[in-house]
């Protein structure tokens, strides 16, 4: 039968957490798992080996183990149904004549008081509570609440009604300068279901536990507040736990309004669910003496195996990244020695360790793996952008036997199990990299320009903050501008619609006289060819245009944008121009003298909105398509001419339709000159004959109608009168042909 590696802890402090218990017992060996049964005063700790568990039991029997100010009892845990070796016979039950009040009934008429000052004596607390109606006794409780800060006490009253009235009077009251909180003891959650636990998402990355406590303390006393971190940076979420489930529901209702904020940032609050709800169902594990399940250990083993499978797929990529890690100068020396002597992998002296805590240091890893033999070097694979560990490392032993023995042992660091395997050479790593799917290959190629599709890592390229070596000699105003730009970029990148453009730079802190031509000279000085430079735009104020005058450029806003054909060109310009004191002439206005601290250009990659980029691209495509479209239809001049003709015809039709009754006919005498218009005539004779014909027509028109004229013409044997017709809307026209002598 395998030896037991799990110990049982009794007499735990009510405020003890998983982290505090793990830290107290880590001195006896690597801790794999911690289970604290809240409200019942005991818990379980599983070590990596049974020897570590025995060591903790011996230390608990000899001197006791201090956990959060309480001395706990340590014993080996047992499965359900197995008797404890130190068990004694149960005491004889009291007789029926001995009437004892049940603990449950006492709890039903008790109230718990939070926030009692630490320096307050028991006598002062008793004097304060005895003034309440129905008060019987007060008992101090070990532990303390995180908010309101202070000691705890349980006051017993004669009835539930009196206890409720006392709660109303004590809640929010002031005692020795401290604000008290009071809740009925029956409402305090003593189970391990954590019904009063809430999860807070969209948390500020610089938020602390104190910020959570300040935001939620208005809804009731808090048992715990925790913000998971990676190094010193928050992971963007946190947990708060109330003593009472009703207080948690009130906080959840207030947060559902959408106006709840922590550290000035709106957050989303939900009911926290146990981790077991997210784990795939496994065979029912054995039960311990308290009925608690050991399924957590099995689920942890399942998760560890899944992580091992994922790490096996990424082994090639991680091992290749190890050669690119920038841990420190010593690690660079180690890499150089590995390039010269790559036999350590072939000899089996190097281990590849996965699932390493992100905050693990080389010293901690060296001390841990030194148990298996002498260690030559430890290399932690780190992310270049953040400087944090990637979750893997390389450990090189002086002998192959030590490395082989290390692979057969169970390792854990900071309560996190480690996955250990022998490292492979570069050729095997490349084969593993080729065996991964196309999606993995695209991800590896994409990592060259930021690591993800939004290139978030590029937002930190060229970042200089106060205290950095590169910040020496930089004016304070420039550092404030850089910090403000960093905060703006971080705020935008919280929105998934924003991304970093790897081929576009923003150049800030420019003097008013700097224009696009000077910026192109700066880019050319960085070693970038002009053909690789796209649009260079200096942001300026808008100037109202005056008709007939050439518009003048507005005042420069102090920043510009430059586009490049490739990411490599943009990176070269950024590293050349950013924080370069030799380019101070681009930042100092003309005629102004430079001080001891000269301003410098601030160059960074541009954070863009995907929607605006798509709209701008659409406009450019439409303009390009319009410029290259063939001229199939009529030209503009032809269209205008056709329109004029159509308008003229329309007016003519309208005028013709609006005509009234025809006017009286007007006689026009044709003396035959119309037929002979082309023949040469003498002007004098022509005028005379026309005047004579006009006079005769007037005489005939005055004497009568045209009948006499026609009759006279017939009698004289003249040609027949022309037909009546219309001419230019003047009514009927009678033409009389006359003979020409």
C-alpha positions as CSV (number, residue, x, y, z in Angstrom):
1,X,0.0,0.0,0.0
2,X,1.4,3.4,-1.0
3,X,2.3,5.7,1.8
4,X,0.1,8.7,2.5
5,X,1.4,12.1,1.3
6,X,-1.5,14.1,2.6
7,X,-1.8,15.6,6.1
8,X,-4.8,16.8,8.1
9,X,-4.6,20.2,9.8
10,X,-6.8,21.0,12.8
11,X,-7.4,24.2,14.7
12,X,-7.0,26.4,11.6
13,X,-7.6,30.1,12.0
14,X,-10.9,31.3,10.5
15,X,-9.1,33.8,8.3
16,X,-6.6,31.3,7.0
17,X,-6.4,31.0,3.2
18,X,-4.9,28.6,0.7
19,X,-1.9,30.8,0.2
20,X,-1.1,31.3,3.8
21,X,-1.3,27.6,4.6
22,X,0.9,26.7,1.6
23,X,3.5,29.3,2.7
24,X,3.6,28.0,6.3
25,X,4.1,24.3,5.2
26,X,6.4,24.9,2.3
27,X,9.5,24.6,4.5
28,X,8.9,20.8,4.9
29,X,8.8,20.1,1.1
30,X,7.1,21.0,-2.2
31,X,3.3,21.4,-1.7
32,X,1.1,20.1,-4.5
33,X,-2.3,21.1,-3.2
34,X,-4.0,22.9,-0.3
35,X,-7.7,22.5,0.7
36,X,-9.0,24.7,3.5
37,X,-12.5,23.7,4.7
38,X,-13.9,27.1,5.6
39,X,-15.9,27.5,8.7
40,X,-14.9,24.2,10.2
41,X,-11.3,24.9,11.3
42,X,-9.4,22.2,9.4
43,X,-7.9,21.5,6.0
44,X,-5.7,19.2,4.0
45,X,-2.2,19.6,2.5
46,X,-0.8,17.3,-0.1
47,X,3.0,17.1,-0.4
48,X,5.0,15.8,-3.3
49,X,6.4,12.9,-1.3
50,X,5.3,10.9,1.7
51,X,8.6,11.7,3.4
52,X,7.8,15.4,3.4
53,X,4.4,14.6,4.9
54,X,6.0,12.6,7.7
55,X,8.4,15.5,8.3
56,X,5.5,17.9,8.8
57,X,3.7,15.5,11.2
58,X,6.9,15.2,13.3
59,X,7.3,18.9,13.5
60,X,3.7,19.4,14.5
61,X,4.0,16.9,17.3
62,X,7.2,18.3,18.7
63,X,6.8,22.1,18.5
64,X,3.5,22.7,16.6
65,X,3.2,24.7,13.4
66,X,2.2,28.3,13.5
67,X,-0.3,29.2,10.7
68,X,-1.8,32.8,10.8
69,X,-1.1,33.1,14.5
70,X,-2.7,29.8,15.5
71,X,-0.9,26.6,16.4
72,X,-2.4,23.8,14.3
73,X,-2.3,20.1,14.8
74,X,-0.9,18.0,12.0
75,X,-1.7,14.3,11.4
76,X,-1.7,12.0,8.4
77,X,-5.0,12.0,6.6
78,X,-6.9,8.8,6.1
79,X,-9.6,7.6,3.7
80,X,-13.2,7.3,4.8
81,X,-13.9,4.2,6.9
82,X,-10.3,3.9,8.2
83,X,-9.9,4.4,11.9
84,X,-7.4,6.8,13.2
85,X,-4.6,5.1,15.1
86,X,-5.0,7.6,18.0
87,X,-8.7,7.3,18.2
88,X,-10.3,6.8,21.6
89,X,-13.7,5.6,22.7
90,X,-16.6,8.1,22.3
91,X,-17.7,9.7,25.6
92,X,-20.9,8.5,27.3
93,X,-23.9,10.5,26.2
94,X,-25.4,12.7,28.8
95,X,-28.6,11.4,30.6
96,X,-32.0,12.7,29.7
97,X,-32.2,14.6,33.0
98,X,-29.2,16.8,31.9
99,X,-30.8,19.4,29.8
100,X,-28.3,21.2,27.6
101,X,-29.2,23.9,25.2
102,X,-28.1,22.9,21.7
103,X,-25.5,24.8,19.9
104,X,-27.8,25.5,17.0
105,X,-30.4,27.2,19.1
106,X,-27.7,29.4,20.7
107,X,-26.4,30.3,17.2
108,X,-29.9,31.3,16.2
109,X,-30.1,34.1,18.7
110,X,-26.5,35.3,18.4
111,X,-25.0,38.1,16.4
112,X,-21.5,38.5,15.2
113,X,-19.8,41.9,15.6
114,X,-17.1,43.0,13.1
115,X,-14.6,45.8,13.3
116,X,-13.8,45.8,17.0
117,X,-10.5,47.8,17.5
118,X,-7.6,45.6,18.3
119,X,-6.6,47.6,21.4
120,X,-10.1,47.4,22.9
121,X,-10.3,45.2,26.0
122,X,-12.9,42.5,26.7
123,X,-14.3,44.6,29.5
124,X,-14.9,47.6,27.2
125,X,-16.6,45.4,24.7
126,X,-18.8,43.9,27.4
127,X,-19.8,47.4,28.7
128,X,-20.7,48.5,25.1
129,X,-22.9,45.4,24.4
130,X,-24.6,45.1,27.8
131,X,-26.6,48.3,27.1
132,X,-28.5,46.4,24.4
133,X,-31.9,44.9,25.3
134,X,-31.8,41.1,25.9
135,X,-28.0,40.9,26.0
136,X,-26.7,37.7,27.8
137,X,-23.0,37.2,27.0
138,X,-20.2,38.0,24.6
139,X,-17.5,35.7,23.3
140,X,-14.4,36.7,21.4
141,X,-13.8,34.9,18.2
142,X,-10.3,34.2,16.8
143,X,-9.5,35.8,13.5
144,X,-10.4,39.0,11.9
145,X,-12.3,40.4,8.9
146,X,-10.4,42.3,6.2
147,X,-13.2,45.0,6.1
148,X,-14.1,46.4,8.5
149,X,-10.6,45.8,9.9
150,X,-10.5,44.6,13.5
151,X,-11.4,41.8,15.8
152,X,-14.6,39.7,15.9
153,X,-17.0,38.9,18.7
154,X,-20.2,36.9,19.1
155,X,-22.9,38.3,21.3
156,X,-25.8,36.1,22.6
157,X,-29.2,37.5,23.3
158,X,-32.4,36.1,24.8
159,X,-34.2,35.7,21.5
160,X,-33.9,36.0,17.8
161,X,-35.9,39.2,17.9
162,X,-33.6,40.9,20.4
163,X,-30.6,39.8,18.3
164,X,-32.1,41.3,15.2
165,X,-32.8,44.6,17.0
166,X,-29.2,44.6,18.3
167,X,-27.9,44.1,14.7
168,X,-29.8,47.1,13.5
169,X,-28.4,49.3,16.3
170,X,-24.8,48.1,16.0
171,X,-24.5,48.0,12.2
172,X,-22.7,51.2,11.3
173,X,-22.2,52.4,14.9
174,X,-18.9,53.8,16.0
175,X,-16.9,52.2,18.9
176,X,-13.6,53.8,20.0
177,X,-13.1,55.5,16.6
178,X,-13.9,52.4,14.6
179,X,-17.0,51.7,12.5
180,X,-18.7,48.4,13.5
181,X,-20.7,46.0,11.4
182,X,-23.1,43.4,12.7
183,X,-24.8,40.4,11.2
184,X,-26.8,37.5,12.6
185,X,-24.7,34.5,13.4
186,X,-27.2,32.3,11.5
187,X,-26.6,34.3,8.3
188,X,-22.9,33.9,8.4
189,X,-21.7,31.4,5.9
190,X,-19.9,28.6,7.7
191,X,-19.9,26.0,4.8
192,X,-17.2,25.4,2.3
193,X,-19.5,26.2,-0.6
194,X,-18.4,29.9,-0.6
195,X,-21.8,31.2,-1.4
196,X,-20.7,34.8,-0.7
197,X,-17.8,34.7,-3.2
198,X,-17.9,37.0,-6.2
199,X,-15.6,37.3,-9.2
200,X,-14.7,40.8,-10.5
201,X,-13.7,41.0,-14.2
202,X,-12.3,43.8,-16.3
203,X,-10.2,44.9,-13.3
204,X,-7.6,47.6,-13.6
205,X,-4.1,46.0,-14.1
206,X,-2.8,48.1,-11.2
207,X,-5.7,47.4,-8.9
208,X,-4.8,46.0,-5.5
209,X,-6.7,44.1,-2.8
210,X,-7.3,47.3,-0.9
211,X,-9.1,48.7,-4.0
212,X,-11.5,45.8,-4.0
213,X,-12.1,46.1,-0.2
214,X,-12.8,49.8,-0.5
215,X,-15.3,49.2,-3.3
216,X,-17.3,46.4,-1.7
217,X,-17.1,47.2,2.0
218,X,-20.2,49.3,1.8
219,X,-22.3,46.2,1.2
220,X,-21.1,44.1,4.2
221,X,-18.2,42.7,6.1
222,X,-15.6,41.0,3.8
223,X,-13.8,37.7,4.6
224,X,-11.2,37.9,1.8
225,X,-10.2,39.9,-1.3
226,X,-7.7,38.4,-3.7
227,X,-6.2,39.7,-7.0
228,X,-4.2,37.0,-9.0
229,X,-1.0,38.3,-10.5
230,X,1.7,37.5,-12.9
231,X,4.7,39.0,-11.3
232,X,3.7,42.4,-10.2
233,X,0.9,42.8,-12.9
234,X,-2.7,41.9,-12.3
235,X,-4.3,39.4,-14.5
236,X,-7.4,41.6,-15.0
237,X,-9.7,39.9,-12.5
238,X,-10.1,39.3,-8.8
239,X,-12.3,37.7,-6.0
240,X,-14.1,39.1,-3.0
241,X,-15.8,36.9,-0.4
242,X,-18.5,38.2,2.0
243,X,-19.3,36.6,5.4
244,X,-23.0,36.6,4.5
245,X,-24.6,35.5,1.2
246,X,-27.2,38.2,1.5
247,X,-24.5,40.9,1.4
248,X,-23.0,39.3,-1.8
249,X,-26.4,39.3,-3.5
250,X,-26.8,43.0,-2.7
251,X,-23.4,43.8,-4.1
252,X,-24.2,41.7,-7.2
253,X,-27.5,43.7,-7.7
254,X,-25.7,47.0,-7.4
255,X,-23.1,46.0,-9.9
256,X,-25.7,44.9,-12.4
257,X,-26.7,48.5,-12.9
258,X,-23.5,49.0,-15.0
259,X,-22.2,52.0,-13.0
260,X,-20.1,50.0,-10.5
261,X,-16.4,50.8,-10.8
262,X,-13.1,49.8,-9.1
263,X,-10.2,52.3,-9.2
264,X,-12.2,54.4,-11.6
265,X,-12.8,51.7,-14.1
266,X,-16.2,49.9,-14.7
267,X,-16.1,46.2,-13.8
268,X,-18.3,43.2,-14.3
269,X,-19.3,41.3,-11.1
270,X,-20.7,37.7,-11.2
271,X,-21.2,34.9,-8.7
272,X,-18.0,32.8,-8.4
273,X,-18.4,29.1,-9.3
274,X,-16.3,26.4,-7.7
275,X,-13.4,25.1,-9.8
276,X,-14.8,21.6,-9.7
277,X,-17.7,22.8,-12.0
278,X,-15.2,23.5,-14.8
279,X,-13.4,20.1,-14.5
280,X,-14.5,17.1,-16.6
281,X,-16.2,14.5,-14.5
282,X,-13.9,11.8,-13.2
283,X,-14.4,8.5,-11.3
284,X,-15.6,9.0,-7.8
285,X,-12.5,9.3,-5.5
286,X,-12.1,8.0,-2.0
287,X,-13.6,10.0,0.8
288,X,-11.8,11.3,3.9
289,X,-13.0,11.2,7.4
290,X,-14.8,14.5,7.1
291,X,-16.6,13.6,3.9
292,X,-14.4,15.9,1.8
293,X,-13.6,14.6,-1.6
294,X,-10.1,14.1,-3.0
295,X,-11.3,14.7,-6.5
296,X,-9.2,17.9,-6.5
297,X,-6.0,15.9,-6.6
298,X,-7.2,13.7,-9.4
299,X,-8.5,16.7,-11.4
300,X,-5.1,18.3,-10.9
301,X,-3.4,15.3,-12.3
302,X,-5.7,15.3,-15.3
303,X,-5.0,19.0,-15.9
304,X,-1.3,18.3,-15.5
305,X,-1.5,15.5,-18.1
306,X,-3.4,17.8,-20.5
307,X,-0.8,20.5,-20.0
308,X,1.9,18.0,-20.7
309,X,0.3,17.1,-24.1
310,X,0.0,20.7,-25.0
311,X,3.6,21.3,-24.0
312,X,4.8,18.4,-26.1
313,X,3.3,20.1,-29.2
314,X,5.1,23.3,-28.3
315,X,8.3,21.7,-27.3
316,X,10.0,22.6,-30.5
317,X,9.0,26.2,-30.4
318,X,9.9,26.6,-26.7
319,X,13.3,25.0,-27.1
320,X,14.1,27.2,-30.1
321,X,12.9,30.3,-28.1
322,X,15.3,29.3,-25.3
323,X,18.2,30.2,-27.6
324,X,16.7,33.7,-28.0
325,X,15.9,34.4,-24.4
326,X,17.4,37.5,-22.8
327,X,17.6,36.5,-19.2
328,X,20.9,38.3,-18.4
329,X,24.5,38.5,-19.4
330,X,25.3,35.2,-17.6
331,X,22.7,33.4,-19.6
332,X,24.2,34.8,-22.8
333,X,27.5,33.3,-21.8
334,X,25.8,30.0,-21.2
335,X,24.2,30.1,-24.6
336,X,27.6,30.7,-26.2
337,X,29.1,27.8,-24.3
338,X,26.2,25.6,-25.5
339,X,26.8,26.6,-29.1
340,X,30.4,25.5,-28.7
341,X,29.6,22.4,-26.8
342,X,26.2,21.0,-27.8
343,X,27.0,17.6,-26.4
344,X,25.2,18.1,-23.1
345,X,21.9,17.4,-24.8
346,X,23.3,14.4,-26.6
347,X,24.7,13.1,-23.4
348,X,21.3,13.5,-21.6
349,X,22.5,16.0,-19.0
350,X,19.9,18.7,-19.8
351,X,16.3,18.8,-18.7
352,X,13.4,20.7,-20.2
353,X,11.0,21.8,-17.5
354,X,7.4,22.9,-18.3
355,X,4.6,24.4,-16.2
356,X,7.1,26.6,-14.3
357,X,5.6,29.5,-12.4
358,X,5.9,32.8,-14.2
359,X,7.7,34.5,-11.3
360,X,10.2,31.7,-10.7
361,X,13.8,32.8,-10.5
362,X,17.0,30.9,-11.5
363,X,18.1,30.7,-7.9
364,X,14.8,29.0,-6.7
365,X,15.0,26.5,-9.6
366,X,18.6,25.7,-8.9
367,X,18.0,25.1,-5.2
368,X,15.0,22.9,-6.1
369,X,16.8,20.7,-8.7
370,X,20.0,20.5,-6.7
371,X,18.4,17.6,-4.7
372,X,19.2,15.3,-7.6
373,X,22.8,16.3,-8.2
374,X,25.3,18.9,-9.1
375,X,23.9,21.6,-11.4
376,X,26.0,23.5,-14.0
377,X,23.4,26.1,-15.2
378,X,19.7,27.0,-15.2
379,X,18.2,29.0,-18.1
380,X,14.7,30.5,-17.7
381,X,12.9,31.1,-21.0
382,X,11.5,34.7,-20.9
383,X,9.3,36.8,-23.1
384,X,11.2,39.7,-24.7
385,X,8.3,42.1,-24.6
386,X,7.2,41.7,-21.0
387,X,10.4,40.2,-19.4
388,X,8.3,37.5,-17.7
389,X,8.9,33.8,-17.8
390,X,7.2,31.8,-20.5
391,X,6.6,28.9,-18.2
392,X,9.6,26.7,-19.1
393,X,13.3,26.5,-18.4
394,X,16.4,24.4,-19.0
395,X,18.4,22.7,-16.2
396,X,21.8,21.3,-17.1
397,X,23.4,18.7,-14.7
398,X,27.1,17.8,-14.5
399,X,26.2,14.1,-15.1
400,X,23.6,12.2,-17.1
401,X,22.7,10.0,-14.1
402,X,21.6,13.0,-12.1
403,X,19.4,14.2,-15.0
404,X,17.9,10.7,-15.4
405,X,17.1,10.4,-11.7
406,X,15.4,13.9,-11.8
407,X,13.0,12.8,-14.6
408,X,11.7,10.0,-12.3
409,X,10.9,12.2,-9.3
410,X,7.9,14.4,-8.7
411,X,8.7,18.1,-8.7
412,X,6.7,21.1,-7.5
413,X,7.4,24.8,-7.1
414,X,5.1,27.3,-5.3
415,X,2.4,24.6,-5.0
416,X,2.6,24.1,-8.8
417,X,3.6,20.6,-10.2
418,X,6.5,20.7,-12.7
419,X,6.7,18.6,-15.9
420,X,10.2,17.4,-16.4
421,X,11.7,15.7,-19.5
422,X,15.1,15.3,-21.2
423,X,15.8,18.1,-23.7
424,X,16.2,17.3,-27.4
425,X,18.8,18.7,-29.9
426,X,18.1,21.4,-32.4
427,X,17.4,19.0,-35.3
428,X,14.8,17.1,-33.3
429,X,13.3,20.4,-32.3
430,X,13.0,21.5,-35.9
431,X,11.3,18.2,-36.8
432,X,8.8,18.8,-34.0
433,X,8.2,22.3,-35.3
434,X,7.6,20.9,-38.8
435,X,5.2,18.4,-37.5
436,X,2.9,21.0,-36.0
437,X,-0.1,22.1,-38.0
438,X,-0.3,25.1,-40.4
439,X,-2.0,27.1,-37.8
440,X,0.9,26.7,-35.4
441,X,3.3,27.7,-38.2
442,X,1.4,30.8,-38.9
443,X,1.5,31.6,-35.2
444,X,5.3,31.2,-35.1
445,X,5.7,33.4,-38.2
446,X,3.3,36.0,-36.8
447,X,5.3,36.1,-33.5
448,X,8.0,38.0,-35.4
449,X,5.9,41.2,-35.5
450,X,4.3,41.1,-32.1
451,X,3.1,37.6,-31.2
452,X,-0.6,37.9,-32.1
453,X,-2.8,39.3,-34.8
454,X,-3.2,42.6,-33.1
455,X,0.6,43.0,-32.5
456,X,0.0,44.1,-28.9
457,X,3.7,43.5,-27.9
458,X,4.8,46.2,-30.4
459,X,3.0,48.8,-28.2
460,X,5.9,48.5,-25.7
461,X,8.6,48.9,-28.3
462,X,10.7,51.9,-27.5
463,X,9.0,52.4,-24.1
464,X,11.1,54.5,-21.7
465,X,9.8,55.1,-18.2
466,X,11.1,56.9,-15.2
467,X,13.9,55.1,-13.5
468,X,15.1,53.3,-16.7
469,X,18.8,53.7,-17.7
470,X,17.6,55.3,-21.0
471,X,15.7,57.9,-19.1
472,X,18.9,59.6,-17.9
473,X,19.0,63.1,-19.3
474,X,15.5,63.1,-20.6
475,X,13.4,66.1,-19.5
476,X,10.6,65.5,-17.0
477,X,8.1,66.9,-19.5
478,X,9.2,64.3,-22.1
479,X,8.7,61.5,-19.6
480,X,5.2,62.7,-18.8
481,X,4.4,62.8,-22.5
482,X,5.7,59.2,-22.9
483,X,3.7,58.0,-20.0
484,X,0.6,59.7,-21.3
485,X,1.1,58.1,-24.7
486,X,1.6,54.7,-23.1
487,X,-1.6,55.0,-21.1
488,X,-3.6,56.1,-24.2
489,X,-2.3,53.1,-26.2
490,X,-3.1,50.7,-23.3
491,X,-6.6,52.1,-23.0
492,X,-7.3,51.6,-26.7
493,X,-5.9,48.1,-26.8
494,X,-8.4,47.0,-24.2
495,X,-10.9,47.2,-27.1
496,X,-10.5,44.2,-29.4
497,X,-11.2,46.5,-32.4
498,X,-7.9,48.3,-32.0
499,X,-4.6,46.9,-33.2
500,X,-1.0,48.1,-33.6
501,X,0.1,48.8,-37.2
502,X,3.5,47.2,-37.6
503,X,4.3,49.4,-40.7
504,X,3.2,52.9,-39.4
505,X,4.9,55.1,-36.9
506,X,3.9,58.1,-34.9
507,X,6.6,60.8,-34.3
508,X,5.8,63.2,-31.4
509,X,7.5,66.1,-29.6
510,X,8.2,67.8,-33.0
511,X,9.0,71.5,-33.3
512,X,6.6,73.8,-35.3
513,X,9.0,74.2,-38.2
514,X,9.3,70.5,-39.0
515,X,7.5,69.5,-42.1
516,X,7.3,66.4,-44.3
517,X,10.5,67.1,-46.2
518,X,12.5,67.3,-43.0
519,X,11.0,64.1,-41.7
520,X,11.9,62.3,-45.0
521,X,15.5,63.5,-44.4
522,X,15.4,62.0,-40.9
523,X,14.1,58.7,-42.3
524,X,16.8,58.6,-45.0
525,X,19.4,59.2,-42.3
526,X,18.2,56.1,-40.5
527,X,19.2,54.0,-43.5
528,X,15.8,53.5,-45.2
529,X,15.5,54.0,-48.9
530,X,13.0,56.6,-50.2
531,X,11.2,53.9,-52.2
532,X,10.4,52.1,-49.0
533,X,8.7,55.2,-47.5
534,X,5.0,55.7,-48.0
535,X,3.0,58.7,-46.9
536,X,4.5,61.1,-44.4
537,X,1.9,63.4,-42.9
538,X,2.4,66.2,-40.3
539,X,-0.8,67.0,-38.3
540,X,-1.8,70.6,-38.6
541,X,-4.6,72.9,-37.5
542,X,-7.4,73.5,-40.1
543,X,-7.2,76.9,-41.7
544,X,-10.4,78.4,-43.4
545,X,-10.0,78.8,-47.1
546,X,-10.5,82.1,-48.9
547,X,-11.9,82.0,-52.5
548,X,-9.3,83.1,-55.0
549,X,-6.4,82.7,-52.7
550,X,-3.9,79.8,-52.2
551,X,-4.6,78.1,-48.8
552,X,-1.7,78.4,-46.3
553,X,-0.7,75.4,-44.1
554,X,-1.9,75.5,-40.6
555,X,0.1,75.5,-37.4
556,X,1.8,72.2,-36.6
557,X,0.3,70.1,-33.8
558,X,3.7,68.7,-32.9
559,X,3.3,65.1,-34.2
560,X,3.4,63.3,-37.5
561,X,2.8,59.9,-39.1
562,X,5.0,57.9,-41.4
563,X,4.2,54.7,-43.4
564,X,6.7,52.1,-44.6
565,X,6.6,49.2,-47.0
566,X,7.8,46.7,-44.4
567,X,7.9,46.2,-40.7
568,X,11.7,46.0,-40.7
569,X,12.0,49.6,-42.1
570,X,9.6,50.9,-39.5
571,X,11.6,49.2,-36.7
572,X,14.9,50.6,-38.0
573,X,13.5,54.2,-38.0
574,X,12.0,53.7,-34.5
575,X,15.3,52.4,-33.0
576,X,17.3,55.2,-34.7
577,X,15.1,58.2,-33.9
578,X,13.4,57.3,-30.6
579,X,15.1,59.1,-27.7
580,X,18.0,60.2,-29.9
581,X,19.7,63.3,-28.4
582,X,21.4,64.0,-31.7
583,X,18.0,64.8,-33.2
584,X,17.2,67.6,-30.7
585,X,17.0,70.1,-33.6
586,X,13.8,68.4,-34.7
587,X,12.2,69.1,-31.2
588,X,13.5,72.6,-30.4
589,X,11.9,75.6,-32.1
590,X,14.0,77.7,-34.3
591,X,15.7,80.6,-32.4
592,X,15.4,78.9,-29.0
593,X,18.5,77.9,-27.1
594,X,19.0,74.3,-25.9
595,X,19.3,73.7,-22.2
596,X,21.1,71.0,-20.3
597,X,18.3,68.5,-20.9
598,X,17.4,68.6,-24.6
599,X,14.1,67.3,-25.8
600,X,14.1,64.2,-27.9
601,X,11.7,62.6,-30.5
602,X,9.1,60.2,-29.2
603,X,8.6,57.4,-31.8
604,X,6.2,54.5,-31.4
605,X,4.0,52.3,-33.5
606,X,0.5,53.6,-34.2
607,X,-2.6,52.1,-32.5
608,X,-5.4,52.1,-35.1
609,X,-9.1,51.4,-35.1
610,X,-9.9,48.5,-37.4
611,X,-13.2,50.2,-38.5
612,X,-11.5,53.4,-39.5
613,X,-8.7,51.6,-41.3
614,X,-11.3,49.6,-43.3
615,X,-13.2,52.8,-44.2
616,X,-10.0,54.6,-45.3
617,X,-9.0,51.6,-47.4
618,X,-12.4,51.5,-49.1
619,X,-12.2,55.2,-50.0
620,X,-8.7,54.6,-51.5
621,X,-9.9,51.6,-53.5
622,X,-12.9,53.5,-54.8
623,X,-10.7,56.4,-55.9
624,X,-8.3,54.1,-57.6
625,X,-11.1,52.2,-59.4
626,X,-12.6,55.5,-60.6
627,X,-9.3,56.8,-61.9
628,X,-8.6,53.6,-63.9
629,X,-12.2,53.1,-65.2
630,X,-12.5,53.0,-69.1
631,X,-14.4,55.9,-70.8
632,X,-17.3,53.9,-72.4
633,X,-20.0,56.6,-72.1
634,X,-20.3,60.1,-73.5
635,X,-18.0,62.8,-72.3
636,X,-19.2,65.6,-70.0
637,X,-19.3,68.1,-72.9
638,X,-21.6,65.8,-74.9
639,X,-23.9,65.2,-72.0
640,X,-24.3,69.0,-71.4
641,X,-25.1,69.5,-75.1
642,X,-27.7,66.8,-75.1
643,X,-29.3,68.3,-72.0
644,X,-29.5,71.7,-73.6
645,X,-31.2,70.3,-76.7
646,X,-33.7,68.4,-74.6
647,X,-34.6,71.5,-72.6
648,X,-35.1,73.5,-75.8
649,X,-37.4,71.0,-77.3
650,X,-39.4,70.8,-74.0
651,X,-39.9,74.5,-74.0
652,X,-41.0,74.5,-77.6
653,X,-43.6,71.8,-77.0
654,X,-44.9,73.7,-74.0
655,X,-45.2,77.0,-75.9
656,X,-47.0,75.2,-78.8
657,X,-49.5,73.7,-76.5
658,X,-50.2,77.0,-74.8
659,X,-51.1,78.8,-78.1
660,X,-54.6,80.4,-78.4
661,X,-56.8,81.1,-81.4
662,X,-54.9,82.0,-84.6
663,X,-54.6,85.7,-85.4
664,X,-55.9,87.4,-88.6
665,X,-54.0,86.4,-91.7
666,X,-51.3,88.8,-92.8
667,X,-50.7,89.2,-96.5
668,X,-47.3,89.1,-97.8
669,X,-46.8,89.8,-101.5
670,X,-44.3,87.7,-103.2
671,X,-43.2,89.5,-106.4
672,X,-41.2,86.7,-107.6
673,X,-38.1,87.8,-105.9
674,X,-38.2,84.8,-103.7
675,X,-37.6,82.6,-106.6
676,X,-34.9,84.8,-108.1
677,X,-33.1,85.6,-104.8
678,X,-29.9,84.2,-106.2
679,X,-29.9,86.3,-109.3
680,X,-28.1,89.7,-109.3
681,X,-30.4,92.7,-109.2
682,X,-29.9,96.3,-109.1
683,X,-30.7,97.6,-105.6
684,X,-32.7,100.7,-106.8
685,X,-35.0,98.8,-109.0
686,X,-35.5,96.1,-106.3
687,X,-36.4,98.6,-103.6
688,X,-38.9,100.3,-106.0
689,X,-40.7,97.2,-107.0
690,X,-41.0,96.1,-103.4
691,X,-42.4,99.4,-102.3
692,X,-44.9,99.4,-105.1
693,X,-46.1,95.8,-104.3
694,X,-46.4,96.8,-100.6
695,X,-48.5,99.9,-101.4
696,X,-50.8,97.8,-103.6
697,X,-51.3,95.3,-100.9
698,X,-52.1,97.9,-98.4
699,X,-54.7,99.5,-100.7
700,X,-56.3,96.1,-101.3
701,X,-56.3,95.3,-97.6
702,X,-57.9,98.6,-96.8
703,X,-60.6,98.3,-99.5
704,X,-61.7,94.8,-98.7
705,X,-60.6,91.3,-98.1
706,X,-58.4,89.3,-100.3
707,X,-61.2,88.3,-102.5
708,X,-61.0,91.4,-104.6
709,X,-57.3,91.0,-104.9
710,X,-57.7,87.5,-106.1
711,X,-60.4,88.4,-108.5
712,X,-58.3,91.2,-109.9
713,X,-55.5,88.9,-110.2
714,X,-57.5,86.4,-112.1
715,X,-58.9,89.1,-114.4
716,X,-55.5,90.3,-115.1
717,X,-54.3,86.8,-115.8
718,X,-51.8,86.7,-112.9
719,X,-50.6,83.5,-111.3
720,X,-52.8,81.9,-108.6
721,X,-52.6,83.1,-105.0
722,X,-50.3,81.0,-102.8
723,X,-51.8,78.7,-100.2
724,X,-52.3,79.9,-96.7
725,X,-49.8,78.8,-94.1
726,X,-48.3,79.6,-90.8
727,X,-45.0,81.2,-90.2
728,X,-43.4,81.6,-86.8
729,X,-46.8,81.6,-85.0
730,X,-48.1,84.9,-86.6
731,X,-51.3,83.4,-88.0
732,X,-52.3,82.7,-91.6
733,X,-50.1,84.5,-94.3
734,X,-51.5,85.1,-97.8
735,X,-48.9,85.3,-100.4
736,X,-49.8,87.0,-103.7
737,X,-47.6,86.4,-106.7
738,X,-47.1,89.4,-108.9
739,X,-45.5,89.7,-112.2
740,X,-42.1,91.2,-112.6
741,X,-41.8,93.5,-115.5
